[in-house]
Amino acid sequence: MSQVMLKSPRGEAIEPLVIAALEAKKNEILTGIMKTNQKLSVFEKKFNLFTGDFVRRSHQEIPQISEMDAIEWLGEHETLKKLQDKLSRLKEIKVCT
């Protein structure tokens, strides 16, 4: 477990500020997840294929998918995984007083 100690030179409580900053970051990541899911949905509709199925198969097995589409689709999938991981780690943070 990692711990961080924060001190304010003004002597005022910084806990509300830290909590607000963490919540703002969570909301930012949630927005990113929503936008990424929308992009993935476009690919899924275009190719009538779920992202999970696409990732498990080689794009070369699916002739209607161009190399550029495959790269973008896989990139969005990776972005989603990274955003979900960041959100999960942020949700685990506890502010101790």
MDAnalysis code that builds the backbone (N, CA, C; Angstrom):
import MDAnalysis as mda
import numpy as np

u = mda.Universe.empty(291, n_residues=97, atom_resindex=np.repeat(np.arange(97), 3), trajectory=True)
u.add_TopologyAttr("name", ["N", "CA", "C"] * 97)
u.add_TopologyAttr("resid", np.arange(1, 98))
u.add_TopologyAttr("resname", ["MET", "SER", "GLN", "VAL", "MET", "LEU", "LYS", "SER", "PRO", "ARG", "GLY", "GLU", "ALA", "ILE", "GLU", "PRO", "LEU", "VAL", "ILE", "ALA", "ALA", "LEU", "GLU", "ALA", "LYS", "LYS", "ASN", "GLU", "ILE", "LEU", "THR", "GLY", "ILE", "MET", "LYS", "THR", "ASN", "GLN", "LYS", "LEU", "SER", "VAL", "PHE", "GLU", "LYS", "LYS", "PHE", "ASN", "LEU", "PHE", "THR", "GLY", "ASP", "PHE", "VAL", "ARG", "ARG", "SER", "HIS", "GLN", "GLU", "ILE", "PRO", "GLN", "ILE", "SER", "GLU", "MET", "ASP", "ALA", "ILE", "GLU", "TRP", "LEU", "GLY", "GLU", "HIS", "GLU", "THR", "LEU", "LYS", "LYS", "LEU", "GLN", "ASP", "LYS", "LEU", "SER", "ARG", "LEU", "LYS", "GLU", "ILE", "LYS", "VAL", "CYS", "THR"])
u.atoms.positions = np.array([
    [0.846, -1.170, 0.000],
    [0.000, 0.000, 0.000],
    [0.891, 1.232, 0.000],
    [0.564, 2.162, -0.863],
    [1.280, 3.436, -0.916],
    [0.487, 4.483, -0.159],
    [1.217, 5.385, 0.484],
    [0.576, 6.486, 1.191],
    [1.270, 7.779, 0.804],
    [0.496, 8.848, 0.788],
    [1.011, 10.173, 0.478],
    [0.530, 11.122, 1.564],
    [1.431, 11.962, 2.052],
    [1.042, 12.974, 3.031],
    [1.072, 14.325, 2.333],
    [-0.003, 15.072, 2.479],
    [-0.098, 16.388, 1.864],
    [-0.188, 17.441, 2.956],
    [0.517, 18.545, 2.754],
    [0.480, 19.651, 3.708],
    [0.168, 20.934, 2.963],
    [-0.653, 21.757, 3.578],
    [-0.979, 23.053, 3.001],
    [-0.252, 24.134, 3.795],
    [0.473, 25.023, 3.113],
    [1.170, 26.087, 3.837],
    [0.195, 27.077, 4.487],
    [-1.046, 27.058, 4.056],
    [-2.048, 27.977, 4.609],
    [-2.706, 27.426, 5.872],
    [-2.453, 26.182, 6.184],
    [-3.029, 25.596, 7.381],
    [-4.506, 25.267, 7.271],
    [-5.052, 25.320, 6.069],
    [-6.472, 25.016, 5.894],
    [-6.647, 23.552, 5.503],
    [-7.834, 23.056, 5.689],
    [-8.134, 21.665, 5.350],
    [-8.054, 21.469, 3.835],
    [-7.291, 20.477, 3.434],
    [-7.168, 20.204, 1.998],
    [-7.910, 18.934, 1.593],
    [-8.449, 18.221, 2.571],
    [-9.177, 16.985, 2.264],
    [-10.303, 17.212, 1.253],
    [-11.157, 18.228, 1.419],
    [-12.228, 18.438, 0.427],
    [-11.685, 18.718, -0.979],
    [-10.578, 19.414, -1.039],
    [-9.964, 19.719, -2.333],
    [-9.449, 18.446, -3.002],
    [-8.809, 17.587, -2.230],
    [-8.282, 16.324, -2.760],
    [-9.433, 15.427, -3.216],
    [-10.468, 15.336, -2.402],
    [-11.630, 14.512, -2.764],
    [-12.281, 15.038, -4.040],
    [-12.420, 16.342, -4.150],
    [-13.017, 16.939, -5.354],
    [-12.154, 16.669, -6.586],
    [-10.842, 16.743, -6.421],
    [-9.935, 16.480, -7.545],
    [-10.036, 15.024, -7.996],
    [-10.119, 14.108, -7.046],
    [-10.267, 12.691, -7.392],
    [-11.595, 12.443, -8.110],
    [-12.655, 13.058, -7.628],
    [-13.968, 12.906, -8.270],
    [-13.962, 13.492, -9.681],
    [-13.309, 14.632, -9.851],
    [-13.222, 15.254, -11.178],
    [-12.477, 14.335, -12.146],
    [-11.409, 13.718, -11.671],
    [-10.636, 12.805, -12.518],
    [-11.474, 11.578, -12.872],
    [-12.215, 11.049, -11.905],
    [-13.103, 9.910, -12.188],
    [-14.119, 10.284, -13.268],
    [-14.708, 11.466, -13.142],
    [-15.694, 11.912, -14.134],
    [-15.066, 12.088, -15.511],
    [-13.847, 12.593, -15.542],
    [-13.122, 12.750, -16.807],
    [-12.904, 11.384, -17.460],
    [-12.508, 10.411, -16.666],
    [-12.275, 9.067, -17.192],
    [-13.590, 8.433, -17.641],
    [-14.654, 8.627, -16.871],
    [-15.964, 8.099, -17.267],
    [-16.419, 8.679, -18.604],
    [-16.153, 9.951, -18.821],
    [-16.475, 10.576, -20.104],
    [-15.667, 9.925, -21.219],
    [-14.392, 9.680, -20.970],
    [-13.541, 9.002, -21.949],
    [-14.038, 7.601, -22.258],
    [-14.473, 6.885, -21.232],
    [-15.013, 5.536, -21.425],
    [-16.275, 5.593, -22.283],
    [-17.139, 6.552, -22.001],
    [-18.375, 6.693, -22.768],
    [-18.068, 6.982, -24.247],
    [-17.148, 7.908, -24.497],
    [-16.796, 8.252, -25.882],
    [-16.147, 7.070, -26.595],
    [-15.299, 6.340, -25.887],
    [-14.634, 5.184, -26.484],
    [-15.651, 4.092, -26.793],
    [-16.593, 3.865, -25.890],
    [-17.651, 2.880, -26.146],
    [-18.482, 3.266, -27.365],
    [-18.724, 4.564, -27.549],
    [-19.470, 5.019, -28.728],
    [-18.688, 4.707, -30.007],
    [-17.372, 4.929, -29.973],
    [-16.541, 4.629, -31.148],
    [-16.532, 3.132, -31.433],
    [-16.449, 2.322, -30.369],
    [-16.477, 0.870, -30.555],
    [-17.817, 0.430, -31.132],
    [-18.883, 1.062, -30.696],
    [-20.220, 0.737, -31.184],
    [-20.344, 0.990, -32.689],
    [-19.699, 2.038, -33.163],
    [-19.720, 2.340, -34.601],
    [-19.088, 1.188, -35.383],
    [-17.941, 0.700, -34.913],
    [-17.283, -0.431, -35.579],
    [-18.160, -1.684, -35.503],
    [-18.754, -1.933, -34.345],
    [-19.587, -3.127, -34.175],
    [-20.777, -3.111, -35.127],
    [-21.380, -1.950, -35.303],
    [-22.522, -1.836, -36.220],
    [-22.065, -1.936, -37.674],
    [-20.952, -1.289, -37.971],
    [-20.443, -1.279, -39.349],
    [-20.125, -2.693, -39.834],
    [-19.545, -3.503, -38.942],
    [-19.103, -4.839, -39.339],
    [-19.966, -5.959, -38.743],
    [-21.053, -5.569, -38.045],
    [-21.965, -6.548, -37.450],
    [-21.194, -7.599, -36.642],
    [-20.341, -7.105, -35.753],
    [-19.448, -7.977, -34.991],
    [-19.129, -7.314, -33.660],
    [-19.260, -8.060, -32.565],
    [-18.902, -7.517, -31.261],
    [-17.391, -7.322, -31.170],
    [-16.970, -6.326, -30.410],
    [-15.545, -6.032, -30.251],
    [-14.788, -7.242, -29.712],
    [-15.345, -7.909, -28.706],
    [-14.681, -9.089, -28.135],
    [-14.434, -10.165, -29.177],
    [-15.413, -10.385, -30.055],
    [-15.252, -11.377, -31.122],
    [-14.188, -10.932, -32.114],
    [-14.186, -9.638, -32.426],
    [-13.179, -9.113, -33.346],
    [-11.774, -9.282, -32.773],
    [-11.609, -8.978, -31.493],
    [-10.290, -9.051, -30.858],
    [-9.786, -10.495, -30.839],
    [-10.691, -11.450, -30.619],
    [-10.287, -12.863, -30.567],
    [-9.887, -13.399, -31.941],
    [-10.435, -12.818, -32.977],
    [-10.124, -13.281, -34.329],
    [-9.102, -12.351, -34.967],
    [-8.383, -12.867, -35.910],
    [-7.474, -12.026, -36.689],
    [-8.310, -11.238, -37.689],
    [-7.970, -9.954, -37.867],
    [-8.754, -9.164, -38.831],
    [-8.609, -9.723, -40.239],
    [-7.565, -10.510, -40.464],
    [-7.375, -11.112, -41.782],
    [-8.406, -12.214, -42.044],
    [-9.010, -12.744, -40.964],
    [-10.076, -13.738, -41.116],
    [-11.391, -13.076, -41.524],
    [-11.443, -11.763, -41.409],
    [-12.669, -11.019, -41.698],
    [-12.359, -10.082, -42.867],
    [-12.541, -10.547, -44.087],
    [-12.075, -9.803, -45.262],
    [-12.664, -8.411, -45.440],
    [-13.866, -8.154, -44.914],
    [-14.477, -6.841, -45.128],
    [-13.853, -5.749, -44.258],
    [-12.968, -6.116, -43.333],
    [-12.345, -5.124, -42.451],
    [-10.978, -4.736, -43.005],
    [-10.828, -3.456, -43.329],
    [-9.548, -2.977, -43.852],
    [-8.515, -2.938, -42.732],
    [-7.278, -2.878, -43.121],
    [-6.192, -2.807, -42.130],
    [-6.325, -1.553, -41.265],
    [-6.695, -0.434, -41.875],
    [-6.843, 0.820, -41.124],
    [-7.981, 0.710, -40.106],
    [-9.119, 0.142, -40.527],
    [-10.223, -0.051, -39.588],
    [-9.805, -0.973, -38.443],
    [-9.081, -2.029, -38.765],
    [-8.636, -2.979, -37.739],
    [-7.722, -2.292, -36.730],
    [-6.805, -1.476, -37.217],
    [-5.879, -0.758, -36.330],
    [-6.648, 0.194, -35.424],
    [-7.582, 0.947, -36.006],
    [-8.375, 1.891, -35.203],
    [-9.237, 1.159, -34.178],
    [-9.862, 0.073, -34.603],
    [-10.736, -0.687, -33.711],
    [-9.940, -1.263, -32.538],
    [-8.811, -1.874, -32.846],
    [-7.963, -2.420, -31.781],
    [-7.441, -1.312, -30.871],
    [-7.121, -0.170, -31.453],
    [-6.650, 0.967, -30.658],
    [-7.714, 1.458, -29.688],
    [-8.945, 1.546, -30.147],
    [-10.046, 1.959, -29.268],
    [-10.274, 0.929, -28.166],
    [-10.144, -0.343, -28.520],
    [-10.293, -1.409, -27.521],
    [-9.216, -1.280, -26.440],
    [-7.978, -1.032, -26.842],
    [-6.880, -0.853, -25.879],
    [-7.104, 0.391, -25.022],
    [-7.565, 1.453, -25.654],
    [-7.862, 2.687, -24.911],
    [-8.909, 2.416, -23.840],
    [-9.957, 1.683, -24.194],
    [-11.007, 1.359, -23.231],
    [-10.444, 0.572, -22.051],
    [-9.612, -0.417, -22.333],
    [-9.030, -1.214, -21.247],
    [-8.191, -0.349, -20.314],
    [-7.406, 0.562, -20.874],
    [-6.564, 1.444, -20.052],
    [-7.412, 2.391, -19.207],
    [-8.453, 2.944, -19.801],
    [-9.339, 3.841, -19.055],
    [-10.046, 3.100, -17.923],
    [-10.505, 1.891, -18.201],
    [-11.172, 1.099, -17.169],
    [-10.215, 0.764, -16.028],
    [-8.965, 0.486, -16.361],
    [-7.963, 0.197, -15.331],
    [-7.701, 1.431, -14.472],
    [-7.561, 2.588, -15.114],
    [-7.344, 3.834, -14.363],
    [-8.510, 4.115, -13.429],
    [-9.723, 3.937, -13.933],
    [-10.905, 4.185, -13.110],
    [-10.943, 3.232, -11.917],
    [-10.624, 1.998, -12.161],
    [-10.611, 1.007, -11.086],
    [-9.606, 1.390, -10.001],
    [-8.413, 1.813, -10.422],
    [-7.386, 2.220, -9.450],
    [-7.812, 3.466, -8.682],
    [-8.446, 4.412, -9.355],
    [-8.917, 5.623, -8.673],
    [-10.000, 5.303, -7.644],
    [-10.886, 4.381, -7.985],
    [-11.962, 4.017, -7.066],
    [-11.436, 3.347, -5.799],
    [-10.250, 2.764, -5.879],
    [-9.657, 2.091, -4.719],
    [-9.003, 3.062, -3.742],
    [-8.776, 4.291, -4.163],
    [-8.085, 5.267, -3.316],
    [-8.994, 5.702, -2.174],
    [-8.443, 5.676, -0.986],
    [-9.153, 6.137, 0.213],
    [-8.409, 7.341, 0.774],
    [-9.142, 8.401, 1.052],
    [-8.549, 9.595, 1.663],
    [-8.647, 9.424, 3.175],
    [-7.496, 9.391, 3.825],
    [-7.434, 9.213, 5.280],
    [-7.151, 10.556, 5.944],
    [-7.750, 10.768, 7.078],
    [-7.516, 12.033, 7.790],
    [-6.761, 11.788, 9.073],
])
